[in-house]
Amino acid sequence: MKGPPIWQRLLAALAYLLPWSDALPFGQGLFGLFPALQWLSLPALPLMLLQQAVPFGGFVLFLVLFLAVVRNGRVPYLIRFNVLQAILIDILLILISLVFSVLLAPLGAGFALRTLSNTVFLGALLLVAFAVVQSLRGQEAEVPSLSEAVRMQLY
């Protein structure tokens, strides 16, 4: 077996539960149309429960991951890379949700808002699936601009 050991690959893939847990609310419209898609939320349930149970759980989790994993030179590079990339994807999803709540929510839950929400959900699904597969293969998930930003932070 070439590349990193399997435990590093699994931990690197596990990091993408963070952005996936924040992408799930965007899929509520699709979950209503296609109930079988609700199975996609099962992997993220423990993380979502933790974030809701602990006050400021999402922020505490961010700090723990950033300080204990990303900034720790003793953690293998593949894990650090994927955790930081997952954090950046998560920040992007949080910003999108803020834009939705501030700018688009007053307009009502119309067709355009549902379409944008579904698009964000499907994009996040594809991005997370790609990153998990690449992590399990022991490779970096090459996302344009985002991966470059991650590399600049890690070196």
Buried (B, 14 or more C-beta within 10 A) or exposed (E): EEEBEEEBBEBBBBBBBBBBBBBBBBBEBBBEEEEEBBEBBEBBEEBBEBBEEEEEBBEEBBEEBBEEBBEEEEBEEBBBBBBBBBBBBBEBBBEBBEEBEEEBEEEEEEEEBBEBBBEBBBBBBEBBEBBBEBBEEBBBBEBEEBBEEBEEBBE
